[in-house]
Amino acid sequence: MLKEHYPEMDVKVFYVDIRAFGKGFEDLFRRSKGEGVRYIRGLPGQIKEDLHTRNLVLSVENTATNKLMEHEVEMVVLSLGVKPCEDVKETQEMLALQRTSDGFYLEAHPKLQPVDSATKGIFFAGCTESPKDIKDSVTQASASAARAMRLMSSGEITVEAITAEVIKDKCEICGICVRVCPYNAITMDKDNKIPAQVTQAACSGCGTCAAECPTNAIFMRHFTDSQIEGQIDSLLEEKPAEKILVFACNWCSYAGADFAGVSRLQYPSNARLIRTMCSGRVDKKFIWRAFERGAPVVLVSGCHFGDCHYIDANHWTKKRVEKIWKKMEKLGIRPERLQLEWISAAEGIRFSNVMKRMEELRADVTPEETEDTRKIIQKEGGN
């Protein structure tokens, strides 16, 4: 643009690599070269001012010729990277959003939901999600406006039936559920002794609050405690010593098991899967119940960090399992009998390999060890 308006200007661009990835970018690159813009492969290492001319002198190592060069110019324009603004963390905590390792907001799905956040009703536009040029910013803003318009014009929204409900008589107003909820969907008033309350429209039903509640004051609609415990009892009713009990999250590890199956990958046939919406739903009492019913090994599996369908609920899974490991060691139970793995929906091979490793662990557990574990847990009261 400068060269077009000021043909007499001598423009030099110092670069390390050039990627003309966008629509028409390659044409702009060639056009600028045709206008006389010089592209020099090298990165300026020092900029100093000439005391006589007051111009700037750039010291550059030309990586194409391996020679040190000096260029005297009247003006230097630095091409800087884009980083998120400083208040992005405050907004993240307020709206329960996810961020990438670079600090930008993370979309719900890079291909299927590129403008949606994991929190329902929040959409991204422009550089909040990643660095963009004007064209991409306008495109994303248009998509976000269309998504918001669809919600606002409907008059009402349909929420999933899988949500949490607080049993107020059991609530001790400890605040744990408020802290662990990825969506800030739970509120309470400790000062006025008002029990926790779930905003149904904001709840996505991960079940982390129910798993963390110390008084069992949270009831999950669907995937209830009695349903999951019933599955544990049924799966371990006959020949429990021969089985691998697996808790698999609906979105990743359970789908990974399906992918292993349709890919015709071989893994032990004695694996028994219990599906939960999220690994965060796996309560410690489920794990202790499995060992009490004679399970030689138990696997808790979920999404990789950063890919959790429920923002960061799997972080609480990790903390919970680590606490159980410590207690197992304290009670004299081998902690390695409880495994924690992150498996994506596309990692059928990984699921198969994990199951083979679990089978090796299972084969190493003796009937005497299983019986001792059962007695220890019964003595401790089941948890």
C-alpha positions as CSV (number, residue, x, y, z in Angstrom):
1,M,0.0,0.0,0.0
2,L,2.8,2.4,0.9
3,K,4.6,1.6,-2.4
4,E,1.4,2.2,-4.4
5,H,0.9,5.7,-2.9
6,Y,4.6,6.6,-2.7
7,P,6.4,5.0,-5.6
8,E,9.7,6.8,-4.8
9,M,9.8,5.1,-1.3
10,D,12.3,2.3,-0.9
11,V,10.6,-0.4,1.2
12,K,12.4,-3.4,2.7
13,V,10.8,-6.3,4.5
14,F,13.0,-8.4,6.7
15,Y,11.6,-11.9,7.4
16,V,12.5,-15.3,8.6
17,D,9.6,-17.2,6.9
18,I,6.6,-16.0,4.9
19,R,3.3,-17.9,4.7
20,A,0.8,-16.4,2.3
21,F,-2.0,-18.6,3.6
22,G,-5.2,-16.5,3.1
23,K,-7.3,-15.8,0.1
24,G,-5.5,-13.4,-2.2
25,F,-2.5,-13.2,0.1
26,E,-0.2,-14.7,-2.5
27,D,-1.4,-12.2,-5.1
28,L,-0.7,-9.3,-2.7
29,F,2.8,-10.7,-2.1
30,R,3.6,-11.0,-5.8
31,R,2.1,-7.6,-6.5
32,S,4.2,-5.9,-3.8
33,K,7.4,-7.5,-5.2
34,G,6.3,-6.2,-8.6
35,E,6.0,-2.7,-7.2
36,G,9.6,-2.9,-6.0
37,V,9.3,-4.0,-2.4
38,R,12.5,-5.8,-1.4
39,Y,12.2,-9.0,0.7
40,I,15.3,-9.8,2.7
41,R,15.6,-13.1,4.5
42,G,17.1,-12.2,7.9
43,L,16.2,-10.8,11.3
44,P,17.5,-7.4,12.5
45,G,19.7,-8.0,15.6
46,Q,20.4,-4.3,16.4
47,I,18.9,-0.9,15.7
48,K,20.9,2.2,16.4
49,E,20.7,5.9,15.4
50,D,23.2,7.6,13.2
51,L,24.2,10.7,15.1
52,H,24.8,12.7,11.9
53,T,21.9,11.8,9.7
54,R,19.5,11.0,12.6
55,N,18.5,7.9,10.5
56,L,18.2,4.4,11.9
57,V,20.8,1.8,11.1
58,L,19.8,-1.9,11.2
59,S,22.3,-4.7,11.6
60,V,21.0,-7.7,9.8
61,E,22.4,-11.2,9.2
62,N,21.2,-12.2,5.7
63,T,20.5,-15.9,6.2
64,A,20.5,-16.4,2.4
65,T,24.1,-15.2,2.0
66,N,25.3,-15.7,5.6
67,K,26.7,-12.1,5.5
68,L,26.2,-9.3,8.1
69,M,24.6,-6.3,6.5
70,E,23.7,-2.8,7.6
71,H,20.7,-0.9,6.2
72,E,20.2,2.8,6.9
73,V,16.5,3.7,6.9
74,E,14.3,6.7,7.9
75,M,11.6,4.7,9.6
76,V,11.3,1.2,11.1
77,V,7.9,-0.6,11.5
78,L,7.9,-3.6,13.9
79,S,5.6,-6.5,13.2
80,L,4.5,-7.7,16.6
81,G,2.6,-10.7,17.7
82,V,-0.9,-10.4,19.1
83,K,-1.7,-11.4,22.7
84,P,-4.9,-11.2,24.8
85,C,-5.7,-8.1,26.8
86,E,-5.0,-8.1,30.6
87,D,-8.6,-8.4,31.7
88,V,-9.3,-11.6,29.8
89,K,-8.8,-13.7,32.9
90,E,-11.5,-11.7,34.8
91,T,-14.0,-12.3,32.0
92,Q,-13.0,-15.9,31.8
93,E,-13.9,-16.4,35.5
94,M,-17.0,-14.4,35.3
95,L,-18.5,-16.3,32.3
96,A,-16.9,-19.7,32.9
97,L,-14.8,-19.8,29.7
98,Q,-11.9,-21.8,28.6
99,R,-8.6,-20.5,27.3
100,T,-5.8,-21.9,25.1
101,S,-2.2,-22.1,26.2
102,D,-1.7,-18.7,24.3
103,G,-4.3,-17.1,26.5
104,F,-7.1,-16.7,23.9
105,Y,-10.6,-18.1,24.5
106,L,-11.1,-21.7,23.4
107,E,-14.1,-22.5,21.1
108,A,-16.4,-25.5,21.8
109,H,-15.2,-27.3,18.7
110,P,-12.7,-26.0,16.1
111,K,-14.7,-27.4,13.1
112,L,-18.3,-27.9,14.2
113,Q,-18.7,-25.0,16.6
114,P,-16.0,-22.5,15.7
115,V,-17.8,-19.5,17.2
116,D,-19.5,-21.1,20.2
117,S,-18.0,-21.3,23.7
118,A,-18.4,-24.3,25.9
119,T,-20.8,-22.2,28.0
120,K,-24.1,-22.0,26.3
121,G,-25.2,-18.7,24.9
122,I,-21.7,-17.1,24.6
123,F,-20.2,-16.6,21.2
124,F,-16.8,-15.3,19.9
125,A,-15.9,-12.8,17.3
126,G,-12.6,-11.4,16.2
127,C,-9.3,-11.7,18.1
128,T,-10.9,-12.9,21.3
129,E,-10.6,-16.4,19.9
130,S,-7.3,-16.1,18.0
131,P,-5.4,-13.5,16.0
132,K,-7.3,-12.6,12.8
133,D,-7.3,-10.2,9.9
134,I,-10.3,-8.0,9.1
135,K,-11.9,-10.5,6.7
136,D,-11.8,-13.4,9.2
137,S,-13.0,-11.1,12.0
138,V,-16.0,-9.9,9.9
139,T,-16.8,-13.5,8.9
140,Q,-16.7,-14.7,12.5
141,A,-18.7,-11.8,13.8
142,S,-21.5,-12.5,11.2
143,A,-21.6,-16.1,12.3
144,S,-21.8,-15.1,16.0
145,A,-24.6,-12.7,15.3
146,A,-26.5,-15.3,13.4
147,R,-26.1,-17.8,16.3
148,A,-27.2,-15.2,18.8
149,M,-30.1,-14.2,16.7
150,R,-31.3,-17.8,16.5
151,L,-31.4,-17.9,20.3
152,M,-33.0,-14.6,20.9
153,S,-35.7,-15.1,18.3
154,S,-36.8,-18.4,19.6
155,G,-38.3,-16.9,22.8
156,E,-37.4,-19.9,24.9
157,I,-34.6,-22.5,24.9
158,T,-34.5,-26.2,25.4
159,V,-32.1,-27.4,28.1
160,E,-30.8,-30.9,28.6
161,A,-32.7,-33.1,31.1
162,I,-29.4,-34.2,32.6
163,T,-29.0,-31.6,35.2
164,A,-28.2,-31.4,38.9
165,E,-30.7,-30.8,41.7
166,V,-29.8,-29.9,45.3
167,I,-31.5,-31.7,48.2
168,K,-31.8,-28.7,50.5
169,D,-32.4,-30.7,53.7
170,K,-29.0,-32.3,53.2
171,C,-27.1,-29.2,52.1
172,E,-24.6,-28.0,54.8
173,I,-23.8,-24.8,52.8
174,C,-20.1,-25.7,52.5
175,G,-19.6,-24.1,49.1
176,I,-17.7,-27.0,47.5
177,C,-20.3,-27.4,44.7
178,V,-20.1,-23.7,43.9
179,R,-16.3,-23.9,43.6
180,V,-16.1,-27.0,41.4
181,C,-19.0,-26.1,39.0
182,P,-17.4,-25.4,35.6
183,Y,-20.3,-23.2,34.5
184,N,-20.9,-21.1,37.6
185,A,-24.4,-22.6,37.6
186,I,-24.6,-23.1,41.4
187,T,-25.2,-20.2,43.9
188,M,-25.6,-20.1,47.6
189,D,-25.6,-17.5,50.4
190,K,-23.4,-18.6,53.4
191,D,-24.1,-15.5,55.4
192,N,-27.9,-15.9,55.3
193,K,-27.7,-19.7,55.5
194,I,-29.4,-20.2,52.1
195,P,-28.6,-23.6,50.7
196,A,-27.1,-24.2,47.2
197,Q,-29.4,-23.7,44.2
198,V,-28.7,-24.8,40.7
199,T,-29.6,-22.6,37.7
200,Q,-31.0,-25.3,35.4
201,A,-30.5,-23.3,32.2
202,A,-26.8,-23.0,33.0
203,C,-26.2,-26.5,34.2
204,S,-24.8,-29.0,31.6
205,G,-25.0,-32.1,33.7
206,C,-21.4,-33.0,34.1
207,G,-22.0,-34.3,37.6
208,T,-18.8,-32.9,39.2
209,C,-20.8,-31.2,41.9
210,A,-22.5,-34.4,42.9
211,A,-19.3,-36.3,43.0
212,E,-17.6,-33.7,45.2
213,C,-20.5,-33.1,47.6
214,P,-19.5,-34.5,51.0
215,T,-23.1,-35.0,52.2
216,N,-24.6,-36.5,49.0
217,A,-26.9,-33.4,48.9
218,I,-26.9,-33.2,45.1
219,F,-29.1,-35.5,42.9
220,M,-28.2,-36.0,39.2
221,R,-31.2,-36.5,36.9
222,H,-30.2,-39.5,34.7
223,F,-26.9,-41.2,35.6
224,T,-28.1,-41.3,39.2
225,D,-26.1,-42.8,42.0
226,S,-28.5,-45.8,42.2
227,Q,-28.2,-46.4,38.4
228,I,-24.4,-46.3,38.4
229,E,-24.2,-48.4,41.6
230,G,-26.6,-50.9,40.1
231,Q,-24.4,-51.3,37.1
232,I,-21.4,-51.9,39.3
233,D,-23.2,-54.6,41.3
234,S,-24.6,-56.2,38.2
235,L,-21.2,-56.3,36.3
236,L,-19.4,-57.8,39.3
237,E,-22.1,-60.2,40.4
238,E,-20.5,-63.2,38.7
239,K,-16.7,-63.9,38.5
240,P,-15.6,-60.4,39.5
241,A,-11.9,-61.4,39.6
242,E,-12.0,-62.0,35.9
243,K,-13.2,-58.5,35.0
244,I,-11.8,-55.0,34.3
245,L,-14.2,-52.3,35.4
246,V,-14.0,-49.1,33.4
247,F,-15.7,-45.8,34.0
248,A,-15.8,-44.0,30.6
249,C,-16.9,-40.5,29.8
250,N,-19.6,-40.2,27.1
251,W,-17.8,-37.8,24.8
252,C,-14.2,-39.1,24.6
253,S,-13.2,-42.4,26.2
254,Y,-16.5,-44.2,25.6
255,A,-16.4,-43.0,22.0
256,G,-12.8,-44.1,21.9
257,A,-13.9,-47.6,22.9
258,D,-16.5,-47.5,20.1
259,F,-13.8,-46.4,17.6
260,A,-11.6,-49.3,18.7
261,G,-14.5,-51.6,18.0
262,V,-15.4,-50.3,14.6
263,S,-11.7,-50.3,13.7
264,R,-11.6,-54.0,14.6
265,L,-8.8,-53.5,17.1
266,Q,-8.2,-56.3,19.6
267,Y,-8.5,-55.7,23.3
268,P,-9.4,-57.9,26.3
269,S,-13.1,-59.1,26.1
270,N,-13.4,-58.9,29.9
271,A,-13.5,-55.1,30.0
272,R,-16.8,-53.9,31.4
273,L,-17.7,-50.2,30.7
274,I,-19.9,-47.9,32.7
275,R,-20.8,-44.8,30.8
276,T,-21.0,-41.4,32.6
277,M,-21.4,-38.0,30.9
278,C,-18.1,-36.9,32.3
279,S,-15.2,-38.4,34.3
280,G,-16.0,-35.7,36.8
281,R,-19.2,-37.7,37.7
282,V,-17.2,-40.7,39.0
283,D,-17.7,-40.4,42.7
284,K,-15.1,-41.9,45.1
285,K,-17.9,-44.1,46.5
286,F,-18.3,-45.7,43.1
287,I,-14.6,-46.7,43.1
288,W,-14.7,-48.1,46.6
289,R,-17.9,-50.0,45.9
290,A,-16.2,-51.6,42.9
291,F,-13.3,-52.8,45.0
292,E,-15.7,-53.9,47.7
293,R,-17.6,-56.0,45.1
294,G,-14.4,-57.8,44.2
295,A,-13.1,-55.8,41.2
296,P,-9.3,-56.6,40.8
297,V,-8.7,-53.3,38.9
298,V,-10.6,-50.2,38.1
299,L,-10.0,-47.7,35.3
300,V,-11.3,-44.1,35.3
301,S,-11.0,-42.5,31.9
302,G,-12.0,-39.2,30.4
303,C,-11.1,-36.4,27.9
304,H,-7.6,-35.0,27.6
305,F,-6.9,-31.8,29.5
306,G,-8.1,-28.8,27.4
307,D,-10.6,-31.0,25.5
308,C,-13.1,-31.7,28.3
309,H,-16.6,-31.3,27.0
310,Y,-17.4,-29.6,30.4
311,I,-14.6,-27.0,30.4
312,D,-12.3,-28.2,33.1
313,A,-14.3,-30.8,35.0
314,N,-11.7,-33.5,34.4
315,H,-9.2,-31.5,36.6
316,W,-11.4,-32.4,39.5
317,T,-11.4,-36.0,38.4
318,K,-7.6,-36.0,38.6
319,K,-7.5,-34.5,42.1
320,R,-10.2,-36.9,43.3
321,V,-8.3,-40.0,42.0
322,E,-5.0,-38.7,43.5
323,K,-6.7,-38.5,46.9
324,I,-8.0,-42.1,46.5
325,W,-4.5,-43.3,45.6
326,K,-3.2,-41.8,48.8
327,K,-5.9,-43.4,50.9
328,M,-5.3,-46.8,49.2
329,E,-1.7,-46.6,50.0
330,K,-2.5,-45.7,53.6
331,L,-4.9,-48.7,53.9
332,G,-2.4,-51.1,52.4
333,I,-4.1,-51.5,49.0
334,R,-1.9,-51.2,45.9
335,P,-2.7,-47.8,44.3
336,E,-1.8,-49.1,40.8
337,R,-5.0,-51.2,40.9
338,L,-6.8,-47.9,40.2
339,Q,-5.7,-46.3,36.9
340,L,-6.5,-42.9,35.4
341,E,-6.3,-42.4,31.6
342,W,-7.2,-39.7,29.2
343,I,-8.4,-41.1,25.9
344,S,-10.0,-39.0,23.0
345,A,-12.8,-40.2,20.7
346,A,-10.2,-40.7,17.9
347,E,-7.8,-42.8,20.0
348,G,-9.1,-46.3,19.4
349,I,-5.5,-47.6,19.4
350,R,-4.8,-45.9,22.7
351,F,-7.9,-47.4,24.2
352,S,-6.9,-50.9,23.0
353,N,-3.4,-50.5,24.5
354,V,-4.7,-49.2,27.8
355,M,-7.1,-52.2,28.0
356,K,-4.2,-54.6,27.4
357,R,-2.2,-53.0,30.1
358,M,-5.2,-53.2,32.5
359,E,-5.5,-56.9,31.7
360,E,-1.8,-57.4,32.7
361,L,-2.5,-55.6,36.0
362,R,-5.7,-57.7,36.6
363,A,-3.8,-60.9,36.1
364,D,-1.3,-59.8,38.7
365,V,-4.0,-59.4,41.4
366,T,-4.5,-62.6,43.4
367,P,-7.8,-63.8,44.9
368,E,-6.3,-63.3,48.4
369,E,-5.5,-59.7,47.6
370,T,-9.0,-59.1,46.3
371,E,-10.5,-60.6,49.5
372,D,-8.2,-58.6,51.8
373,T,-9.2,-55.4,49.9
374,R,-12.9,-56.3,50.4
375,K,-12.4,-56.7,54.2
376,I,-10.4,-53.5,54.5
377,I,-13.1,-51.4,52.7
378,Q,-15.9,-53.0,54.7
379,K,-14.0,-52.2,57.9
380,E,-13.6,-48.6,56.8
381,G,-17.3,-48.3,56.1
382,G,-17.2,-48.5,52.3
383,N,-15.3,-45.3,51.6
